[in-house]
Amino acid sequence: MHKVLITSVPFGQKNRKPIEILDSLSVDYEINKIGRKLSEDELKSMINDYTILIAGTEPITRKVMENAPELKLISRIGIGLDNVDLKSAKDLGIKVSYTPDAPAPAVSELTIGLMISIMRSIQIANMNMHQGNWNRFFGRRFEDLTIGIIGLGRIGKRVLEHLNGFKCREILLSDLIEDHDIASNRNIRWVDKETIYSHSDLITLHIPLNSSTHNLIGSKEIAMMKDDVMLVNTSRGGIIDEIELYNGLKKGKIASAAIDVFEKEPYEGNLSTLDNCLITSHMGSMTEDCRSRMEVEATEEAARFIKGEKLELAVPKDEYEDL
């Protein structure tokens, strides 16, 4: 009989359908009782006799998997796979699935919101008002800005679609594969990352975390950027070197940043001491509709596995190619 461990937090709070699916399968399941992201050791200690893991962003390492001899499926709630050791999963015969489409609408909309917030110093004005200080801040508008987008996958493309409505002065795109169909307007063009660094007023990141993107933006890249550049990261922690980001913000090279993701979460670092760094708690996908869709899709995938049906959201082979 299958046993299902659900580690993602939250789960089933806004929509009971994932719970109803599990109940209909007559399987034993347990939902994360700690109520937060698990550490590697915490997950290792509780996973030993489960056959299916419905997972969040906790580290699913070889050590964890080797302590789970019955584990057959990791059904990831979300799109990121940097927390799953895919090579070990492949070596140990554990299938991995994810929900790549569900988070995109919510993450892209939050990205636009964060852009506007730092462009107009909304977070600083809010803090000032709560402290009893009436200060008005000069801001900037999209029509006067060159926006750089690094990563044009599901989320990056949606961000581009939203930005088209703001009539940006120019939008620069960079990715491994250039899709020229999405750069048909004369103010949108494909360039290399170095051109984005040196020409953009605001840079937004939408790429996965892997060996080639870890600390992609460090001191060298920040030095290439315009003075008073703005940065937004709603993709993955670890893509921007957090120490160099802090230094850039503290020295004024970077005017402001909006960061939703961190190398270690929950985040307790120095960026929280800077007014010009808007930080949020990895909440890009946290809208009721997108979060519910992610949970339902991950649970439905677990149900297919239990019924012996073909997985519809299995991680594609190209994700394993560089392992």
LINRAKA-V895556 format. One record per pair of residues at least 12 apart in sequence whose ideal C-beta (glycine too) atoms are under 10 Angstrom apart, sorted by the first residue. I is the first residue (numbers start at 0). J is the second residue. If there is no record, write none. Layout:
((I:J) (I:J))
//
This chain:
((0:25) (0:26) (0:27) (0:50) (0:305) (1:24) (1:25) (1:26) (1:27) (1:28) (1:49) (1:50) (1:51) (1:69) (1:71) (1:72) (1:301) (1:302) (1:304) (1:305) (2:26) (2:27) (2:28) (2:29) (2:46) (2:48) (2:49) (2:50) (2:51) (2:69) (2:70) (3:21) (3:24) (3:26) (3:27) (3:28) (3:29) (3:30) (3:49) (3:50) (3:51) (3:52) (3:53) (3:72) (3:74) (3:298) (3:301) (3:302) (3:304) (3:305) (4:27) (4:28) (4:29) (4:30) (4:31) (4:42) (4:45) (4:46) (4:47) (4:48) (4:49) (4:50) (4:51) (4:52) (4:53) (4:54) (4:67) (4:70) (5:17) (5:18) (5:21) (5:28) (5:29) (5:30) (5:31) (5:49) (5:51) (5:52) (5:53) (5:54) (5:55) (5:74) (5:76) (5:294) (5:297) (5:298) (5:301) (6:29) (6:30) (6:31) (6:33) (6:36) (6:37) (6:41) (6:42) (6:45) (6:46) (6:49) (6:52) (6:53) (6:54) (6:55) (6:56) (6:57) (6:59) (6:76) (7:30) (7:31) (7:36) (7:37) (7:52) (7:53) (7:54) (7:55) (7:56) (7:57) (7:74) (7:75) (7:76) (7:77) (7:290) (7:293) (7:294) (7:297) (8:30) (8:31) (8:33) (8:34) (8:35) (8:36) (8:37) (8:55) (8:56) (8:57) (8:76) (9:30) (9:31) (9:34) (9:55) (9:285) (9:290) (9:294) (10:30) (10:31) (10:53) (10:55) (10:76) (10:290) (10:293) (10:294) (10:297) (10:298) (11:30) (11:291) (11:294) (11:295) (11:298) (12:287) (12:290) (12:291) (12:294) (13:285) (13:286) (13:287) (13:288) (13:290) (13:291) (13:294) (14:287) (14:288) (14:290) (14:291) (14:292) (14:294) (14:295) (15:291) (16:291) (16:292) (16:294) (16:295) (16:298) (16:299) (17:30) (17:53) (17:76) (17:291) (17:293) (17:294) (17:295) (17:296) (17:297) (17:298) (17:299) (17:301) (17:302) (18:30) (18:294) (18:298) (19:295) (19:298) (20:294) (20:295) (20:298) (20:299) (20:301) (20:302) (21:51) (21:53) (21:298) (21:301) (21:302) (21:305) (23:302) (24:298) (24:301) (24:302) (24:305) (24:306) (25:305) (26:50) (26:51) (26:301) (26:302) (26:305) (27:48) (27:49) (27:50) (28:49) (28:51) (28:53) (28:298) (28:301) (29:45) (29:49) (30:53) (31:45) (31:53) (31:55) (31:57) (32:45) (33:45) (35:55) (35:57) (35:264) (35:265) (36:55) (36:56) (36:57) (36:58) (36:82) (36:264) (36:265) (36:281) (37:54) (37:55) (37:56) (37:57) (37:58) (37:59) (37:63) (38:57) (38:58) (39:57) (39:58) (39:59) (39:60) (39:62) (39:63) (39:82) (40:58) (40:62) (40:63) (41:57) (41:58) (41:63) (42:54) (42:57) (42:58) (42:59) (42:60) (42:62) (42:63) (42:64) (42:66) (42:67) (43:58) (43:59) (43:60) (43:62) (43:63) (43:64) (43:65) (43:66) (43:67) (44:63) (44:66) (45:63) (45:66) (45:67) (46:59) (46:63) (46:64) (46:66) (46:67) (46:69) (46:70) (47:63) (47:66) (47:67) (47:68) (47:69) (47:70) (48:67) (48:68) (48:69) (48:70) (49:67) (49:69) (49:70) (49:71) (49:72) (50:67) (50:68) (50:69) (50:70) (50:71) (50:72) (50:301) (50:304) (50:305) (51:69) (51:70) (51:71) (51:72) (51:73) (51:74) (51:94) (51:298) (51:300) (51:301) (51:302) (51:304) (51:305) (52:64) (52:67) (52:70) (52:71) (52:72) (52:73) (52:74) (52:75) (52:83) (52:93) (52:95) (52:301) (53:72) (53:73) (53:74) (53:75) (53:76) (53:96) (53:294) (53:297) (53:298) (53:300) (53:301) (54:72) (54:73) (54:74) (54:75) (54:76) (54:77) (54:82) (54:83) (54:95) (54:96) (54:97) (54:297) (55:75) (55:76) (55:77) (55:79) (55:82) (55:281) (55:293) (55:297) (56:75) (56:76) (56:77) (56:79) (56:81) (56:82) (56:83) (56:235) (56:236) (56:260) (56:264) (56:281) (57:82) (57:83) (57:264) (58:81) (58:82) (58:83) (58:84) (59:73) (59:75) (59:80) (59:82) (59:83) (59:84) (59:85) (59:87) (59:88) (59:93) (59:95) (60:82) (60:83) (60:84) (60:87) (61:84) (61:86) (61:87) (61:88) (61:90) (61:91) (62:84) (62:87) (63:83) (63:84) (63:87) (64:83) (64:84) (64:87) (64:88) (64:90) (64:91) (64:93) (65:87) (65:90) (65:91) (67:91) (67:93) (68:91) (70:88) (70:91) (70:92) (70:93) (70:94) (71:91) (71:92) (71:93) (71:94) (71:304) (71:305) (72:88) (72:93) (72:94) (72:95) (72:96) (72:300) (72:301) (72:303) (72:304) (72:305) (72:310) (72:313) (73:85) (73:88) (73:93) (73:94) (73:95) (73:96) (73:97) (73:297) (73:301) (73:314) (74:94) (74:95) (74:96) (74:97) (74:98) (74:296) (74:297) (74:298) (74:299) (74:300) (74:301) (74:302) (74:303) (74:304) (74:310) (74:312) (74:313) (75:95) (75:96) (75:97) (75:98) (75:99) (75:293) (75:297) (75:300) (75:312) (75:314) (76:97) (76:98) (76:101) (76:102) (76:284) (76:290) (76:293) (76:294) (76:295) (76:296) (76:297) (76:298) (76:300) (77:97) (77:98) (77:99) (77:101) (77:102) (77:106) (77:283) (77:284) (77:290) (77:293) (77:294) (77:297) (78:97) (78:98) (78:99) (78:100) (78:101) (78:102) (78:103) (78:106) (78:152) (78:153) (78:154) (78:207) (78:234) (78:235) (78:283) (78:284) (78:293) (79:97) (79:99) (79:102) (79:207) (79:208) (79:234) (79:235) (79:236) (79:260) (79:284) (80:95) (80:97) (80:99) (80:207) (80:208) (80:209) (80:235) (80:314) (80:318) (81:207) (81:208) (81:209) (81:212) (81:213) (81:234) (81:235) (81:236) (81:237) (81:238) (82:208) (82:235) (83:95) (83:97) (83:314) (83:318) (84:322) (85:314) (85:318) (85:319) (85:321) (85:322) (86:319) (86:321) (86:322) (87:322) (88:314) (88:319) (88:322) (89:314) (89:319) (89:322) (90:322) (94:300) (94:304) (94:310) (94:313) (94:314) (95:310) (95:312) (95:313) (95:314) (95:318) (95:319) (96:296) (96:297) (96:299) (96:300) (96:301) (96:303) (96:304) (96:310) (96:311) (96:312) (96:313) (96:314) (97:293) (97:296) (97:297) (97:300) (97:312) (97:313) (97:314) (97:315) (97:318) (98:284) (98:289) (98:292) (98:293) (98:294) (98:295) (98:296) (98:297) (98:298) (98:299) (98:300) (98:312) (99:152) (99:153) (99:154) (99:293) (99:296) (99:312) (99:314) (99:315) (100:153) (100:289) (100:292) (100:293) (100:296) (100:312) (101:153) (101:284) (101:288) (101:289) (101:290) (101:291) (101:292) (101:293) (101:294) (101:295) (101:296) (101:297) (101:312) (102:153) (102:154) (102:233) (102:283) (102:284) (102:285) (102:286) (102:289) (102:290) (102:292) (102:293) (103:152) (103:153) (103:154) (103:155) (103:156) (103:157) (103:158) (103:205) (103:283) (103:284) (103:289) (104:153) (104:154) (104:157) (104:284) (104:286) (104:288) (104:289) (104:292) (105:154) (105:157) (105:233) (105:282) (105:283) (105:284) (105:285) (105:286) (105:287) (105:288) (105:289) (105:290) (105:292) (105:293) (106:153) (106:154) (106:155) (106:157) (106:158) (106:205) (106:233) (106:234) (106:259) (106:282) (106:283) (106:284) (106:285) (106:286) (106:289) (107:153) (107:154) (107:155) (107:156) (107:157) (107:158) (107:159) (107:160) (107:161) (107:162) (107:203) (107:205) (107:233) (107:283) (108:157) (108:158) (108:161) (108:283) (108:286) (108:289) (109:154) (109:158) (109:231) (109:233) (109:257) (109:259) (109:279) (109:282) (109:283) (109:284) (109:285) (109:286) (110:148) (110:154) (110:155) (110:157) (110:158) (110:161) (110:162) (110:203) (110:204) (110:205) (110:231) (110:232) (110:233) (110:234) (110:257) (110:259) (110:283) (111:141) (111:157) (111:158) (111:161) (111:162) (111:164) (111:165) (111:203) (111:231) (112:231) (112:233) (112:257) (112:279) (113:203) (113:229) (113:231) (113:232) (113:233) (113:256) (113:257) (113:258) (113:259) (113:277) (113:279) (113:283) (114:141) (114:144) (114:146) (114:158) (114:161) (114:162) (114:165) (114:201) (114:203) (114:229) (114:231) (114:257) (115:138) (115:139) (115:140) (115:141) (115:165) (115:257) (116:138) (116:231) (116:255) (116:257) (116:277) (116:279) (117:138) (117:139) (117:201) (117:229) (117:230) (117:231) (117:254) (117:255) (117:256) (117:257) (117:275) (117:276) (117:277) (118:138) (118:139) (118:140) (118:141) (118:143) (118:144) (118:200) (118:201) (118:229) (118:254) (118:255) (118:257) (119:136) (119:137) (119:138) (119:139) (119:140) (120:134) (120:135) (120:136) (120:137) (120:138) (120:139) (120:254) (120:255) (120:274) (120:275) (120:277) (121:136) (121:138) (121:277) (122:255) (122:257) (122:274) (122:275) (122:276) (122:277) (122:278) (122:279) (123:136) (123:255) (123:274) (123:275) (123:277) (124:136) (124:138) (126:274) (127:274) (139:200) (139:201) (139:227) (139:229) (139:254) (140:165) (140:166) (140:167) (140:168) (141:162) (141:164) (141:165) (141:166) (141:167) (141:168) (141:170) (141:200) (141:201) (142:165) (142:166) (142:167) (142:168) (143:167) (143:168) (143:200) (144:162) (144:165) (144:167) (144:168) (144:169) (144:170) (144:199) (144:200) (144:201) (144:229) (145:167) (145:168) (145:169) (145:170) (145:171) (145:186) (145:195) (145:198) (145:199) (145:200) (145:201) (145:202) (145:225) (146:158) (146:159) (146:162) (146:165) (146:167) (146:168) (146:169) (146:170) (146:171) (146:172) (146:187) (146:195) (146:199) (146:200) (146:201) (146:202) (146:203) (146:229) (146:231) (147:169) (147:170) (147:171) (147:172) (147:173) (147:190) (147:192) (147:194) (147:195) (147:196) (147:197) (147:198) (147:199) (147:200) (147:201) (147:202) (147:203) (147:204) (147:224) (147:228) (147:230) (148:162) (148:170) (148:171) (148:172) (148:173) (148:174) (148:187) (148:195) (148:199) (148:201) (148:202) (148:203) (148:204) (148:205) (148:206) (148:231) (149:171) (149:172) (149:173) (149:174) (149:192) (149:195) (149:196) (149:199) (149:202) (149:203) (149:204) (149:205) (149:206) (149:212) (149:215) (149:216) (149:232) (149:234) (149:238) (150:172) (150:173) (150:174) (150:175) (150:203) (150:204) (150:205) (150:206) (150:207) (150:212) (150:234) (150:238) (151:172) (151:173) (151:174) (151:175) (151:176) (151:177) (151:178) (151:181) (151:182) (151:189) (151:205) (151:206) (152:174) (152:176) (152:205) (152:206) (152:207) (152:234) (153:205) (154:203) (154:204) (154:205) (154:206) (154:233) (154:234) (154:283) (154:284) (155:172) (155:173) (155:174) (155:181) (155:203) (155:204) (155:205) (155:206) (155:234) (156:172) (156:174) (156:178) (156:181) (156:205) (157:205) (158:170) (158:203) (158:205) (158:231) (158:233) (159:172) (159:181) (159:182) (159:184) (159:187) (159:203) (159:205) (160:181) (162:187) (162:203) (163:181) (163:184) (163:186) (163:187) (166:186) (167:184) (167:186) (167:187) (167:200) (167:201) (168:186) (168:200) (169:184) (169:185) (169:186) (169:187) (169:188) (169:198) (169:199) (169:200) (170:182) (170:184) (170:186) (170:187) (170:188) (170:199) (171:186) (171:187) (171:188) (171:189) (171:190) (171:191) (171:192) (171:194) (171:195) (171:196) (171:198) (171:199) (171:202) (172:187) (172:188) (172:189) (172:190) (172:195) (173:189) (173:190) (173:191) (173:192) (173:193) (173:194) (173:195) (173:196) (173:199) (173:202) (173:206) (174:189) (174:192) (174:205) (174:206) (175:206) (175:211) (176:189) (177:189) (177:190) (192:215) (192:216) (192:220) (192:223) (193:220) (193:223) (194:223) (195:220) (195:223) (195:224) (196:216) (196:219) (196:220) (196:221) (196:222) (196:223) (196:224) (196:225) (196:228) (197:220) (197:223) (197:224) (197:225) (197:228) (198:223) (198:224) (198:225) (199:224) (199:225) (199:228) (199:229) (199:230) (200:224) (200:225) (200:227) (200:228) (200:229) (200:254) (201:225) (201:228) (201:229) (201:230) (201:231) (201:254) (201:255) (201:257) (202:216) (202:220) (202:224) (202:225) (202:228) (202:229) (202:230) (202:231) (202:232) (202:239) (202:253) (202:256) (203:229) (203:230) (203:231) (203:232) (203:233) (203:234) (203:257) (204:216) (204:230) (204:231) (204:232) (204:233) (204:234) (204:235) (204:238) (204:239) (204:258) (204:260) (205:231) (205:232) (205:233) (205:234) (205:235) (205:238) (206:232) (206:234) (206:235) (206:238) (207:234) (207:235) (207:238) (207:318) (208:234) (208:235) (208:236) (208:237) (208:238) (208:260) (208:262) (209:235) (209:237) (209:238) (209:318) (209:321) (210:321) (211:321) (212:234) (212:235) (212:237) (212:238) (213:235) (213:237) (213:238) (213:240) (213:262) (214:237) (214:238) (214:239) (214:240) (214:241) (214:242) (214:243) (214:262) (215:237) (215:238) (215:239) (215:240) (216:230) (216:232) (216:238) (216:239) (216:240) (216:243) (216:244) (216:247) (217:239) (217:240) (217:242) (217:243) (217:244) (217:247) (218:240) (218:242) (218:243) (218:244) (218:246) (218:247) (219:240) (219:243) (220:239) (220:240) (220:243) (220:247) (221:239) (221:240) (221:243) (221:244) (221:246) (221:247) (221:248) (221:250) (221:252) (221:253) (222:243) (222:247) (222:252) (224:247) (224:252) (224:253) (225:252) (225:253) (225:254) (226:251) (226:252) (226:253) (226:254) (227:251) (227:252) (227:253) (227:254) (227:255) (228:247) (228:252) (228:253) (228:254) (228:255) (228:256) (229:253) (229:254) (229:255) (229:256) (229:257) (229:275) (230:244) (230:247) (230:248) (230:253) (230:254) (230:255) (230:256) (230:257) (230:258) (230:276) (231:255) (231:256) (231:257) (231:258) (231:259) (231:277) (232:244) (232:256) (232:257) (232:258) (232:259) (232:260) (232:261) (232:283) (233:257) (233:258) (233:259) (233:260) (233:279) (233:281) (233:282) (233:283) (233:284) (234:259) (234:260) (234:283) (235:259) (235:260) (235:261) (235:262) (235:281) (236:258) (236:259) (236:260) (236:261) (236:262) (236:263) (236:264) (236:266) (236:281) (237:260) (237:261) (237:262) (237:263) (238:260) (238:262) (239:256) (239:258) (239:260) (239:261) (239:262) (240:262) (241:258) (241:261) (241:262) (241:263) (241:266) (241:268) (241:269) (241:270) (242:268) (242:269) (242:270) (244:256) (244:258) (244:268) (244:269) (244:270) (244:273) (244:276) (245:268) (245:269) (245:270) (245:272) (245:273) (245:276) (246:269) (248:269) (248:270) (248:272) (248:273) (248:274) (248:275) (248:276) (249:269) (249:270) (249:272) (249:273) (249:275) (249:276) (251:275) (253:273) (253:275) (253:276) (254:275) (255:273) (255:274) (255:275) (255:276) (255:277) (256:270) (256:273) (256:275) (256:276) (256:277) (256:278) (257:276) (257:277) (257:278) (257:279) (258:270) (258:276) (258:277) (258:278) (258:279) (258:281) (259:277) (259:278) (259:279) (259:280) (259:281) (259:282) (259:283) (259:284) (259:285) (260:278) (260:279) (260:280) (260:281) (260:282) (260:283) (261:278) (261:280) (261:281) (264:280) (264:281) (265:280) (265:281) (266:278) (266:279) (266:280) (266:281) (296:311) (296:312) (297:312) (299:311) (299:312) (300:312) (300:313))
//
